[in-house]
Amino acid sequence: MKKIFFPFLILVLIGLHSCAQKQSGSLKQAYAPYFKIGTALNASHIEEGDYDGVLLVRKHFNAITPENVMKWELIHPSPTQYNFALPDAFVKFGQRDSMFMVGHTLVWHSQLPQWVQSITDPVQLEQVMKEHIFQVMGRYKGKIHAWDVVNEALNEDGSMRESVFYKVLGPNYIAKAFTYAHQADPNCKLYYNDYNMVVPAKRQGAIRIIKELQAQGIPIHGVGMQGHWNLNWPSLQDIEQAITDFAALGITVMVTELDITVLPNPWDLVGADVNQQFQNSEKMNPYPNFLPDSVDIQLAKRYEDIFKIFIKHHTVIDRVSFWGVHDGVSWLNDWPIHGRTNYPLLFNRNYKPKRAFKTVMAVAKLQETK
């Protein structure tokens, strides 16, 4: 009797688990009629060490971006050294499930090796930038579908950030980067990516960059609006206005790096400058052990309201990508204050869907009934 009962019980439990999985639904399936749903992968996902995290990625996302492994200091740390092992694994990860892959990022002022930062000769820096773009993009030509060519080139007032590229090559470095990127892979989608573009002044700076590229006939296919937001900022009106302003340029809009911090920001800091750090304190880390229901409900409502806007404008939005798979791997646990416990994503540290996941799924289902 035992030999019959226990195998039968196991089959029943497996069946119940399978049903529960089906009932929970998939983000990428729910939003398939509207836009891609993406996430950022760190090394533990790319190497498939975080098994449960990988299961979430494969079930819920159809677009992936490498969080760090393709940034210049890691992929090209010295003039003659390229580290392609993890980027290669990232591409294989995406190919397995036919995911849309975004390379991140080719030209950025941050996470840049010292040997590049120390270049002062314009001819040398342009050649280094060109060689980097051709080597990296060329390796993944026809495999990676889109690239964040230039990342965070603007100050908050819309003026040009004085990166080494700007100081040495002038404002035309952006046109050069996009030109070389198009030459390296003519079929690849090319994007400009930045944070705080819901702010009118900074958005106007991005619009200026895009229009200048378009006027020169240099391909730019889309803009990535980083969604490093919080429970109260930005306003829904500003999010919607940014989407419509960029769409009016005839390019595709992506919402990239989406996460919503539930923690207080020092000095009312707004943005995502990775170089800014502040001191930890009990006041700045109010939920070290768990997220109170009252705040979890606010987060769910915030995601619901934001995704209603995305659905409304789905004809101009190609992708919405979260910056991280679950709360435990979010960069916001350490930025702008190291060692905090944040809860900015749709899945908790135990890989379980939060209230925010359910409200985001409900937005898509509500749209189906209209």
Beta strands, then each sheet from edge to edge (+ up, - down):
strand 1: 36-41
strand 2: 63-66
strand 3: 100-108
strand 4: 146-151
strand 5: 189-194
strand 6: 222-230
strand 7: 252-261
strand 8: 317-322
sheet 1: 1+ 2+ 3+ 4+ 5+ 6+ 7+ 8+ 1+
end
